[in-house]
Amino acid sequence: MENAAIIGIGMTKIEANKVRETFADMVWEAVNKALNDAQMTINDIDNIITTSNDFWDGRTISCMAVGDASGARNKNVSCVEGDGTFGAFYGLTRVLSGSYGTTLVTAHSKGSESISSLITNAAFDPIYDRSLGMDMITACAMQATAYMYRTGTTSKQIAQVSVKNHGNAKNNPMSQLPMDITVEDVLNSEMISDPLHKLDCSPVSDGCCAIIIANKDRALKYNDKPVWIKGVSFCSDSYFLGDRDLSKAASLTKATNAAYKMAGINNPKDEIQVAELYDAFTYQELMWLEAMGLCDDGKGSELLENKYFDIGGKLPVNPSGGLLSGHPVIAAGLIRIAEIVKQLRGEAGKYQVHGAKLGVAQGVNGLAGQSHCVWVLGKEK
Amino acid sequence: MSENMVIDSGNARQPFNYSVGLYGSKFFKELKENKRFLGVKCPKCSKVYIPPRKVCGECFIETREFVEVGPRGKIGSFTILRYAFIDPETGEQKPVPYGYGFIRLDGADTLFQHYINISDENKVKIGAIVEPVFAENRKGTIRDILHFNIVD
């Protein structure tokens, strides 16, 4: 595919509690940064997609509450409930339809305003599951148990994802939790839900991200640094967790293969130079990498130990610090896309992956990775 | 006015009456009256689903045949929750630690999630055999099962 590009990105700093800002304030900041980045004005935006979740926002039709801040007045605005990568997918299809030359996509949430475990508990089926009190952490802990049992990956090994990503975050001024930690620190942190220690889990965060997608003609009209959308796909698995083999991410493999095919990628391990993945928990980074064919099944931990996924390694993963260093739900996937755009432009500063020409971003929606959205982005058309 | 004012939502509630559906009603009636687990079988791929639902998502076909599964099963995956959590049923903090498991009930192809008794943590393992303990006064809800015990 070579018909659309990302031409603007903007994000707020990720913080534990942006008490001074409303949702709309965060959106205003990210949108203006994206417009400035693209060297556009709001008049250059043909349509808008806002991405939010009503439970997280504590109001229904939450997407409409950020309409003015995203410049949607007197424009066609539509909404996606879920991760920002899915909102961006919708925004892209609107550009590809030919009806719009540009789409502005926003995604926001503030984890600080509610009790996260009650919000994620509400995602469970109210008839069979919800009253048992399960939430995102317990569901993912059971996925971690299943994955580690199947692959033989150890707690010590997954802890290294935390060490790497918090370390990477030290170079990213937008991240919430830059930290110098060791494997022992992770293993000695509070056991939240076996096998996940506190430092295996991403934090509660506030933040917003905005990106601007343009068709191939408009892509070259503004800042002249388009990042081309080479392949995109998403795929969903069953709703009931018990229906899935939780130790594998079958829907991610399907989505990734479709995106690679669209991008003309035959050997992802050799062709992709940087990845920003949805590491809500340490084990997930390894599990997603394996499901995406970026390393062999069950071998992620070994490569991690050999610094393969470090910024200087063969395939740097989450050079920005990832979600472990800041996890504003909904915005998180869109931030992954924006981070790949930075890398491909060569604008990632101290966490720049040198020579990155092709990168992959992944977003997740639903419990323990029910659905995945995969973006392959390229510096060259 | 303070610099960073927040508005508390108070004890606002949004009560719902969730329809259980015919399949769910049948499942809970069997659980309540006979302490039996009902699943459904896909007419095409023969997969047995629990909880019962009307559609096999893989085959996109309506399921009609109810089959009894369990009551025993094996642990497919588990966790032991150690952080304080508010019980969504009562609003009270639940005592920790407690165990959750995905259980493959005998005869079922999908896993059923519930509490696992963790009085002996060393026995909580993938593949361990479990059996349910039922409440005395059953109301036709998922909490009619108190938890699953590990069978030696």
Contacts between the chains, C-beta under 8 A, distances in Angstrom:
chain1	res1	chain2	res2	distance
A	19	B	4	4.5
A	19	B	6	6.7
A	20	B	3	7.8
A	20	B	4	5.6
A	58	B	9	6.6
A	115	B	86	6.8
A	117	B	85	5.7
A	117	B	86	7.1
A	118	B	86	6.3
A	118	B	88	6.5
A	121	B	88	5.3
A	122	B	88	7.7
A	126	B	16	7.2
A	126	B	18	4.7
A	127	B	18	6.1
A	127	B	20	5.4
A	127	B	24	5.4
A	127	B	51	7.6
A	127	B	142	7.5
A	128	B	24	7.8
A	128	B	51	4.8
A	128	B	113	8.0
A	128	B	142	5.5
A	129	B	113	6.1
A	129	B	142	7.4
A	130	B	88	6.1
A	131	B	88	6.4
A	131	B	89	4.9
A	131	B	141	6.9
A	131	B	142	5.9
A	131	B	143	6.0
A	132	B	100	7.3
A	132	B	113	6.7
A	132	B	114	6.5
A	132	B	115	6.7
A	132	B	142	6.6
A	132	B	143	7.9
A	133	B	85	5.9
A	133	B	87	5.6
A	133	B	88	5.9
A	133	B	89	7.7
A	133	B	94	6.2
A	134	B	100	6.2
A	134	B	113	6.7
A	135	B	85	7.2
A	137	B	83	7.7
A	138	B	79	5.6
A	138	B	81	5.6
A	138	B	100	5.5
A	141	B	79	3.7
A	141	B	81	7.7
A	142	B	77	4.4
A	142	B	78	6.3
A	142	B	79	4.9
A	142	B	100	6.5
A	142	B	101	7.6
A	142	B	102	5.9
A	143	B	77	7.3
A	144	B	79	7.9
A	145	B	77	4.8
A	145	B	78	5.9
A	145	B	79	6.1
A	145	B	126	7.1
A	146	B	76	7.2
A	146	B	77	4.1
A	146	B	102	7.9
A	146	B	126	7.5
A	149	B	77	7.4
A	149	B	126	5.2
A	190	B	82	7.6
A	190	B	83	7.5
A	191	B	82	5.1
A	192	B	81	8.0
A	192	B	82	6.3
A	192	B	83	4.9
A	193	B	79	4.7
A	193	B	80	6.9
A	193	B	81	4.8
A	193	B	82	6.3
A	193	B	83	6.8
A	194	B	78	7.9
A	194	B	79	5.3
A	194	B	80	4.5
A	194	B	82	7.4
A	195	B	79	7.8
A	196	B	79	7.9
A	238	B	57	5.5
A	240	B	51	7.4
A	240	B	53	7.9
A	240	B	110	6.8
A	241	B	102	7.0
A	241	B	111	7.6
A	241	B	113	6.8
A	242	B	50	7.4
A	242	B	76	7.8
A	242	B	102	5.6
A	242	B	110	4.7
A	242	B	111	3.5
A	242	B	112	5.8
A	242	B	113	5.9
A	243	B	49	7.2
A	243	B	57	7.3
A	243	B	110	4.7
A	243	B	111	7.8
A	246	B	76	8.0
A	246	B	77	6.0
A	246	B	102	7.2
A	247	B	77	7.8
